[in-house]
């Protein structure tokens, strides 16, 4: 299965630049201020289940990175990623795996090896498609998404970029264990994601 998402460019780019976005203070309540095509968007603070999934995935990734001896990689939660200055887009993935450079508070898309997005019921399909298209357009090689539908099983998808589109490499629901694609292979026991 190939996943494509296109961003509408019918409307002109908004007035906010990536530099403007980086200069903004992030909200104190945990909400995230992101920049999509020159427009600022506020996403609500992640709730308990969202944070629990992010934390558990970050630990799994960190353990795999250490086991592989990849000292060049850092696993970071909630950091700013400059996707495109030309298209005025900057996002804050739930988890970023970047080439380690502790001197920075934000990272260029070229440093981003894996983006992890945890989708809560409040994330619109438009938001999801826009972020996926932005990651693909920026050449982010690996993307994981986790669906947290109310009252239903968690769904995990692992994608690899190929020819500008994401190919689904693994899909799992609660109870399954998969080895997800990434800069290092990571075993993901989906039962632990709830």
Helices and strands as residue ranges (DSSP letters): E 2-3, H 18-23, E 32-36, E 39-43, H 48-67, E 73-77, E 80-84, E 89-91, E 95-99, E 106-108, G 109-111, E 112-120, H 125-137, E 142-148, E 155-162, E 165-173, E 177-180, E 186-189, G 190-193
